[in-house]
Amino acid sequence: MFNLRMVFRTFLMQPPEHQSLVAEYRVLPHDAAESVYFRPPDMDALDACFALESSSYPADEAATRSKLEMRIRSAPNVFLLAMQQERIVGFTCGTGTTSAKLTHESMSTHEPEGQLLCIHSVVVAEGLRRKGIATRMLRAYLRHAR
């Protein structure tokens, strides 16, 4: 069980080179958030998660494909997908650490026995932002990660 001290990375910038990646997500009415559900990831989710990550964070902050793959494989208990009609529309992922201090090294691996949960990404597709999905996802994530 994690101590619920968490580190959030909440950059809302979208680099111009990734704007076309999220163009497929149409803007939906606020109540469309109700049709979103949450589930753990599998390796089939990697490409969609990487596209969302790349379009949601600046290049120097976005996780690489290999980092996301490591998190899906090694830390599925702290990785949660937001789904709408079988399509990934967001995700939250993190890693655990036994370190008392947050460092780049402590955030680059997953230590299942760790008591500190480092949340690396909270991502929602651009057309679905500001509809309460991230809030619902984080609530579900906290239940999932315990």
C-alpha positions as CSV (number, residue, x, y, z in Angstrom):
1,M,0.0,0.0,0.0
2,F,1.3,3.4,-0.9
3,N,1.6,6.4,1.3
4,L,-0.5,8.9,-0.6
5,R,2.1,11.6,-0.8
6,M,2.3,12.0,-4.6
7,V,4.1,13.9,-7.1
8,F,2.1,15.3,-10.0
9,R,3.5,16.5,-13.3
10,T,0.7,18.7,-14.7
11,F,2.0,20.4,-17.8
12,L,-0.9,21.3,-20.1
13,M,1.2,22.4,-23.0
14,Q,0.8,20.7,-26.3
15,P,3.7,20.9,-28.7
16,P,2.7,22.0,-32.2
17,E,4.3,19.0,-33.8
18,H,1.8,16.7,-32.1
19,Q,-1.4,18.7,-32.7
20,S,-2.5,16.4,-35.5
21,L,-2.2,13.3,-33.2
22,V,-5.1,14.4,-31.1
23,A,-7.2,15.9,-33.9
24,E,-9.2,12.6,-34.1
25,Y,-10.7,13.2,-30.6
26,R,-13.7,15.3,-31.2
27,V,-15.0,17.7,-28.6
28,L,-18.0,16.1,-26.8
29,P,-20.6,17.6,-24.5
30,H,-19.8,17.7,-20.7
31,D,-22.0,14.7,-20.0
32,A,-19.9,12.6,-22.4
33,A,-17.5,12.2,-19.5
34,E,-20.1,9.8,-18.0
35,S,-19.5,7.3,-20.8
36,V,-15.8,7.0,-19.8
37,Y,-14.7,4.0,-17.9
38,F,-11.4,2.9,-16.5
39,R,-9.3,-0.3,-16.8
40,P,-5.7,-1.5,-16.3
41,P,-3.5,-1.5,-19.3
42,D,-2.2,-4.3,-21.5
43,M,0.6,-4.1,-24.1
44,D,-1.9,-3.4,-26.9
45,A,-2.4,0.1,-25.2
46,L,1.2,1.1,-25.7
47,D,1.0,2.9,-29.0
48,A,-2.2,4.9,-28.1
49,C,-0.7,5.9,-24.7
50,F,2.5,7.0,-26.4
51,A,0.6,9.1,-28.9
52,L,-1.4,10.8,-26.1
53,E,1.7,11.3,-24.0
54,S,3.6,12.9,-26.9
55,S,0.7,15.2,-27.8
56,S,0.2,16.3,-24.2
57,Y,3.6,17.1,-22.9
58,P,6.6,19.0,-24.3
59,A,9.2,16.7,-25.9
60,D,11.7,17.1,-23.1
61,E,9.0,16.2,-20.5
62,A,7.0,13.4,-22.3
63,A,7.8,9.8,-21.4
64,T,9.5,7.8,-24.1
65,R,7.9,4.8,-25.7
66,S,10.3,2.6,-23.8
67,K,9.5,4.2,-20.4
68,L,5.8,3.7,-21.0
69,E,6.4,0.1,-22.0
70,M,8.4,-0.4,-18.8
71,R,5.6,1.1,-16.7
72,I,2.9,-1.1,-18.4
73,R,5.0,-4.2,-17.9
74,S,6.5,-3.5,-14.5
75,A,3.9,-1.3,-12.8
76,P,0.4,-2.2,-14.1
77,N,-1.0,-1.7,-10.6
78,V,-0.2,2.0,-10.8
79,F,-1.2,2.5,-14.5
80,L,-4.8,3.1,-15.4
81,L,-6.5,3.7,-18.8
82,A,-9.5,5.9,-19.4
83,M,-11.7,4.3,-22.1
84,Q,-14.6,5.5,-24.2
85,Q,-16.3,3.1,-26.6
86,E,-13.2,0.8,-26.5
87,R,-10.8,3.7,-27.4
88,I,-8.2,5.0,-25.0
89,V,-8.9,8.6,-24.2
90,G,-6.6,9.1,-21.3
91,F,-4.3,7.5,-18.8
92,T,-2.6,7.9,-15.5
93,C,0.7,6.2,-14.7
94,G,3.3,6.1,-12.0
95,T,5.9,4.1,-10.3
96,G,6.7,3.2,-6.7
97,T,10.0,4.0,-5.0
98,T,11.6,3.1,-1.7
99,S,13.7,6.3,-1.9
100,A,13.0,8.9,0.7
101,K,14.0,11.6,-1.8
102,L,12.5,12.1,-5.2
103,T,15.2,12.0,-7.9
104,H,15.3,11.3,-11.6
105,E,16.8,7.9,-10.7
106,S,14.0,7.1,-8.2
107,M,11.4,7.9,-10.9
108,S,13.1,5.9,-13.7
109,T,12.4,2.5,-12.1
110,H,9.5,0.8,-10.3
111,E,10.1,-0.7,-6.9
112,P,6.9,-2.6,-6.0
113,E,7.7,-2.5,-2.3
114,G,8.1,1.2,-2.4
115,Q,5.9,3.4,-0.1
116,L,6.1,6.5,-2.2
117,L,3.9,6.7,-5.4
118,C,5.4,8.9,-8.1
119,I,2.7,9.9,-10.6
120,H,4.4,10.6,-13.9
121,S,1.5,11.3,-16.3
122,V,-2.1,12.4,-16.1
123,V,-3.3,12.6,-19.7
124,V,-6.7,13.2,-21.3
125,A,-7.2,13.6,-25.0
126,E,-7.5,17.3,-26.0
127,G,-11.1,17.2,-27.1
128,L,-12.2,15.6,-23.9
129,R,-10.4,18.0,-21.4
130,R,-12.2,20.2,-18.9
131,K,-15.1,17.7,-18.6
132,G,-14.2,16.1,-15.3
133,I,-12.5,13.0,-16.8
134,A,-9.1,13.6,-15.2
135,T,-10.8,14.1,-11.8
136,R,-12.8,10.9,-12.2
137,M,-9.6,9.1,-13.5
138,L,-7.5,10.2,-10.5
139,R,-10.2,9.0,-8.0
140,A,-10.3,5.6,-9.8
141,Y,-6.5,5.6,-9.9
142,L,-6.2,6.0,-6.2
143,R,-8.6,3.1,-5.6
144,H,-6.7,1.0,-8.3
145,A,-3.2,1.8,-6.8
146,R,-4.0,0.8,-3.2
